[in-house]
Amino acid sequence: MDRLEYIQELQEKSYQHTKKQSIIINNFFSLITIVIISITIILYVSYVVPAQKSKKDREIKRIEQEKFFDKRAKERELSHKLNQKKEDNK
């Protein structure tokens, strides 16, 4: 019986040792996962968000320029019409 108890103790110790290794490996992979997610968030905030903001700003500027050019084209048409009327009156 003594030998069986000794074998059981050894088996329990080996299970405990495996559990400790498993916990260490699990903690290691958890830490790596946290680091990778943190780096991803930092890169997203540093590069993607400003790029989207600048794209939106460029779009707003483009729309403003189109409005200005449309307004300017209408002013030119009106100017040409008025000049044409002056020439017709002479």
Protein Blocks (a to p, Z undefined) as FASTA:
>chain_A
ZZmmmmmmmmmmmmmmmmmmmmmmmmmmmmmmmmmmmmmmmmmmmmmmmmmmmmmmmmmm
mmmmmmmmmmmmmmmmmmmmmmmmmmmmZZ
